[in-house]
Amino acid sequence: MDRAGVDRILIFVVLALVLMGLVMVYSSSYQFAKENTMAGDASFFLRNHVVRILLGLLMLFLFTRVGETSIRLIARPLVILSLVLLALTLIPNPLRLTVRSASRWLKLGPLSFQPSEVAKIALILYLADFAARKGELMKTFKRGFLPGFAAIGLAVGLTAFEPNIGTAGMLLAVGCVVLFAGGANPLHICAGLGASTGLITLGMWLTGHNWGRLFVNPGSSPQGAGYQLWQSLIAIGAGGLKGVGIGMSNQKYFFVPDAHTDFILSIMAEEIGFVGMLGIIGLFAAFVWRGLRIAHRAQTVFASVAAVGITMAVGGYFCANAAVCTGLVPTTGLPLPFVSYGGSSSMMLLASCGILLGISRRRPNFLDCQPNRWRALIK
């Protein structure tokens, strides 16, 4: 197989976002760390984030050099492992960690991680391998769509019961995009997507979880259900055109909850302003552009579909996080890719980027390319 250099533009984009994340994690968390750590250590979250980013970059480097055959071999065991880990968050056991009435984490000694972050990449790789194995059978309902969608349904259901509705919704959306890229019938996908959305909505209504967030008007309840969104909008508005300057945010002083995690984009908008945010949007747009280019030039169905899944997962999470921070969708816990504080999210994202860069190293030979719907669409 011919080899080429990795996509340098993609590397630049990822490193730029990671560096911006390091700056913003410290800026948005140092006061919170001073007030909430025993030693008053302002750099507590930054140090933890640096360690996780370094581990993630190591994983990126390693996965860049792992061949497609090896990745396909681990795809099925990895998705099974991720489902088992998701199930462990739902049953009482010594590893289960509950925060704010949500059991989304497993704790291994001093370390904790979210199995849903493992499921995110595991599901993409499994579905890409599934599409490559099934070929033309992906167009059928019983042997193509149904088994693939069953895997998505298991991951989505287990994640929703944690409860983690935001991540469950993103797993469903990305999974359907991967099935489409792999050749599944669009009518089957729409039917499955509609049924799953209805079941999730019914579950929210029956349990009452997050139901009140669906129709929140932050202006009418700035001290109640709309508090978090109201403070986020204040931060974004305060940034204006050029921002108040790095480190100069006022909203991070305990006004915006989760300022260094789910709502770090609001603090960024306040500090770097509209002009700076255009640069951030440009970086994510460049990531999607290069990722789809890699998918288009990939030699095999597995590589092409996996590249689509990884690319759309990053782009989708960015759009979802931005929509949450601006009130376009209900408030839910979704991190900003490469930027938000969070160990399992950062490491899994960087590992998946390593896979994407590994695909870019394989020089295209269009005579050997297997046709699939995604390549036909983007030619």
Order of alpha helices (4+ residues) and beta strands (2+ residues): alpha-alpha-alpha-beta-beta-beta-alpha-alpha-alpha-alpha-alpha-alpha-alpha-alpha-alpha
